[in-house]
Amino acid sequence: MYTHEIDICLSPAEYIDSDHADVEAFSLETTAGLVTPSDRLRALYYAVRDGIRYDPYLDFSSLETYRASSVLKKGFGYCVGKAALFAAACRVIGIPARVGFADVRNHLATPRLLQTLGTDLFIWHGYVECYSDNRWMKVSPTFNLSLCTKLNVAPLEFNGSQNALLQAFDSNNARFMEYVVDRGTFFDVPAKFLISEMRRQYPNLFKPGVVNGRNMEEEAAATLV
């Protein structure tokens, strides 16, 4: 890997805003006392995975939905926002990180979510690639533990040194997530482009009142028993 690539993936960006005071404090406090890169990565992963609740019922027309510091402040976000926060936290502690995207089929979602989206294809799903031990690792801190429990899916674990992408099967060995298209990696979240893509693919999400008051965990608890 070229030195300039490492430098780029350590630099603050508009949405992966690793220079934001709150993001810096979050990363440093989470990794305090930890020495090895794997231990620090693991600590950040669980802090984002479980400390930031996953919820797809957001204002996707707002740029703040995609910004790391805003997701941290709210305490919830969807895959791209959580990926931005994890990548930003990695950069704070000197671990190069970038966001990756893929289209995935979600075979286990609430009926209301699938009805709202009109499909089980989730375009531009966000994850993170972090650089450690001379290689890139793919990491997806998307679904928090409490949501996984309600969905009957084993939470995705990360040991800090191996890939941790979304689970292929749920706890009953039924297919859960399937990667369909690799969209590549980016230095920063292409937020304005994602807004246009989300609007094109999921127009219902942009209709007034459709997502107001909805909560993924409450929905899962009520429909997936």
C-alpha positions as CSV (number, residue, x, y, z in Angstrom):
1,M,0.0,0.0,0.0
2,Y,1.3,3.4,-1.0
3,T,2.1,5.9,1.8
4,H,-0.2,8.6,0.3
5,E,-3.1,6.1,0.5
6,I,-2.5,5.6,4.2
7,D,-2.3,9.3,4.8
8,I,-5.6,9.9,2.9
9,C,-7.3,7.2,5.0
10,L,-6.1,8.9,8.2
11,S,-7.3,12.4,7.3
12,P,-10.5,14.0,8.5
13,A,-13.3,14.3,6.0
14,E,-16.7,16.0,5.7
15,Y,-18.8,13.0,6.9
16,I,-16.0,10.9,8.4
17,D,-15.3,13.9,10.6
18,S,-12.5,12.4,12.7
19,D,-11.5,15.9,13.8
20,H,-14.8,16.6,15.6
21,A,-14.2,17.0,19.3
22,D,-17.0,14.5,20.2
23,V,-15.7,11.8,17.9
24,E,-12.2,12.3,19.2
25,A,-13.3,12.0,22.8
26,F,-15.4,8.9,22.0
27,S,-12.5,7.1,20.3
28,L,-9.9,8.0,22.9
29,E,-12.1,7.1,25.8
30,T,-13.2,3.8,24.3
31,T,-9.6,2.7,23.6
32,A,-8.0,4.1,26.8
33,G,-5.5,1.7,28.3
34,L,-5.5,-0.6,25.3
35,V,-2.2,-1.1,23.5
36,T,-2.5,-3.4,20.5
37,P,-4.3,-2.4,17.3
38,S,-6.6,-5.4,17.5
39,D,-7.7,-4.7,21.0
40,R,-8.4,-1.1,20.1
41,L,-10.3,-2.0,17.0
42,R,-12.3,-4.5,18.8
43,A,-13.3,-2.0,21.5
44,L,-14.3,0.6,18.9
45,Y,-16.3,-2.0,17.0
46,Y,-18.4,-3.0,20.0
47,A,-18.8,0.6,21.1
48,V,-20.3,1.4,17.7
49,R,-22.2,-1.9,17.2
50,D,-24.0,-1.8,20.5
51,G,-23.7,1.8,21.6
52,I,-25.3,3.1,18.5
53,R,-28.7,1.6,17.8
54,Y,-29.4,0.5,14.3
55,D,-32.6,2.0,12.8
56,P,-33.4,2.5,9.1
57,Y,-36.3,4.8,9.8
58,L,-34.4,8.1,9.3
59,D,-34.5,11.2,7.3
60,F,-32.5,10.1,4.4
61,S,-32.7,13.5,2.8
62,S,-30.6,15.0,5.6
63,L,-26.9,15.1,5.2
64,E,-26.5,14.7,9.0
65,T,-27.8,11.1,8.6
66,Y,-24.5,10.3,7.0
67,R,-22.2,12.3,9.3
68,A,-20.2,10.4,12.0
69,S,-20.5,13.2,14.7
70,S,-24.2,13.5,14.1
71,V,-24.8,9.8,14.4
72,L,-22.8,9.7,17.6
73,K,-24.8,12.6,19.1
74,K,-28.2,11.0,18.2
75,G,-27.2,7.5,19.4
76,F,-28.7,5.7,16.5
77,G,-28.2,5.4,12.7
78,Y,-28.3,3.1,9.8
79,C,-25.5,1.1,8.3
80,V,-23.8,4.0,6.5
81,G,-23.9,6.4,9.4
82,K,-22.6,3.7,11.8
83,A,-19.8,2.9,9.3
84,A,-18.8,6.6,9.1
85,L,-18.6,6.7,12.9
86,F,-16.5,3.6,13.1
87,A,-14.1,4.8,10.3
88,A,-13.8,8.2,12.0
89,A,-13.0,6.6,15.4
90,C,-10.3,4.4,13.7
91,R,-8.7,7.4,12.1
92,V,-8.6,9.2,15.5
93,I,-6.3,6.5,16.9
94,G,-4.1,6.3,13.8
95,I,-5.7,3.3,12.1
96,P,-6.4,4.0,8.4
97,A,-10.0,3.4,7.5
98,R,-12.4,3.9,4.6
99,V,-16.0,3.1,3.9
100,G,-17.1,0.3,1.5
101,F,-20.4,-0.3,-0.1
102,A,-22.3,-3.3,-1.4
103,D,-25.8,-4.2,-2.4
104,V,-27.2,-6.9,-0.2
105,R,-30.4,-9.0,0.0
106,N,-31.9,-9.0,3.4
107,H,-33.9,-12.2,3.8
108,L,-34.9,-11.4,7.4
109,A,-36.5,-8.0,7.9
110,T,-39.8,-6.9,9.4
111,P,-42.8,-7.1,7.1
112,R,-43.4,-3.4,7.6
113,L,-39.9,-2.6,6.5
114,L,-40.1,-4.7,3.4
115,Q,-43.5,-3.3,2.5
116,T,-42.1,0.2,2.9
117,L,-39.0,-0.4,0.8
118,G,-40.9,-2.6,-1.7
119,T,-38.0,-5.0,-2.0
120,D,-35.5,-7.1,0.0
121,L,-32.6,-5.6,-1.9
122,F,-30.7,-3.0,0.3
123,I,-28.6,-0.9,-2.1
124,W,-25.4,0.8,-1.0
125,H,-25.1,-1.0,2.3
126,G,-22.2,0.6,4.2
127,Y,-19.4,-1.2,6.0
128,V,-15.8,-0.3,6.9
129,E,-12.3,-1.3,5.7
130,C,-9.6,-0.7,8.3
131,Y,-5.9,-1.2,7.7
132,S,-4.0,-3.1,10.3
133,D,-1.1,-5.6,10.2
134,N,-0.4,-4.7,6.6
135,R,-3.8,-5.6,5.2
136,W,-7.3,-4.3,4.9
137,M,-10.1,-5.9,7.0
138,K,-13.8,-5.6,6.2
139,V,-15.9,-4.8,9.2
140,S,-19.6,-4.2,9.6
141,P,-20.7,-2.7,12.9
142,T,-24.3,-2.5,11.8
143,F,-26.8,-4.6,13.9
144,N,-26.7,-4.0,17.7
145,L,-27.0,-6.9,20.1
146,S,-30.5,-6.1,21.3
147,L,-31.8,-5.9,17.8
148,C,-30.1,-9.2,16.8
149,T,-31.8,-10.9,19.8
150,K,-35.2,-9.7,18.7
151,L,-34.5,-10.9,15.1
152,N,-33.2,-14.2,16.3
153,V,-29.8,-13.6,14.7
154,A,-26.5,-14.2,16.4
155,P,-24.7,-10.9,16.7
156,L,-21.7,-10.4,14.4
157,E,-18.5,-10.7,16.5
158,F,-15.1,-9.1,15.7
159,N,-11.8,-10.1,17.2
160,G,-9.9,-7.1,15.8
161,S,-7.8,-9.1,13.4
162,Q,-10.1,-10.8,10.9
163,N,-13.0,-9.8,8.6
164,A,-16.4,-9.4,10.2
165,L,-19.1,-8.9,7.5
166,L,-22.8,-9.4,7.9
167,Q,-24.0,-12.8,8.9
168,A,-25.1,-15.2,6.0
169,F,-27.6,-17.1,8.2
170,D,-29.8,-16.5,11.2
171,S,-29.9,-18.6,14.4
172,N,-32.1,-21.1,12.7
173,N,-29.7,-21.5,9.8
174,A,-32.1,-19.7,7.4
175,R,-30.5,-17.3,5.0
176,F,-30.1,-13.8,6.4
177,M,-27.9,-11.6,4.3
178,E,-26.5,-12.1,0.8
179,Y,-24.0,-9.8,-0.8
180,V,-25.0,-9.1,-4.4
181,V,-22.9,-6.3,-5.8
182,D,-19.6,-4.8,-4.6
183,R,-19.7,-1.0,-5.0
184,G,-16.1,-0.4,-3.9
185,T,-14.5,1.7,-1.3
186,F,-14.4,5.5,-0.7
187,F,-12.3,7.9,1.4
188,D,-15.5,9.6,2.6
189,V,-19.3,8.9,2.4
190,P,-20.7,10.1,-0.9
191,A,-23.7,11.5,0.9
192,K,-25.4,13.6,-1.8
193,F,-25.1,10.7,-4.2
194,L,-26.6,8.3,-1.7
195,I,-29.5,10.6,-1.1
196,S,-30.3,10.5,-4.8
197,E,-29.9,6.7,-5.0
198,M,-32.1,6.2,-1.9
199,R,-34.8,8.5,-3.3
200,R,-34.7,6.6,-6.6
201,Q,-34.8,3.1,-5.1
202,Y,-37.0,3.7,-2.1
203,P,-39.4,6.6,-2.9
204,N,-41.7,5.6,0.0
205,L,-39.0,6.5,2.5
206,F,-39.2,10.1,1.4
207,K,-43.0,10.5,1.6
208,P,-44.1,12.7,4.5
209,G,-45.0,10.8,7.7
210,V,-44.0,7.3,6.4
211,V,-41.2,6.8,8.9
212,N,-42.4,9.1,11.7
213,G,-42.5,7.4,15.1
214,R,-41.3,4.1,13.8
215,N,-38.5,2.1,15.5
216,M,-36.8,-0.9,14.1
217,E,-36.4,-2.7,17.5
218,E,-40.0,-2.1,18.6
219,E,-41.1,-3.3,15.2
220,A,-39.0,-6.5,15.4
221,A,-40.2,-7.3,18.9
222,A,-43.8,-6.9,17.8
223,T,-43.6,-9.0,14.6
224,L,-40.8,-11.4,14.9
225,V,-41.6,-13.7,17.9
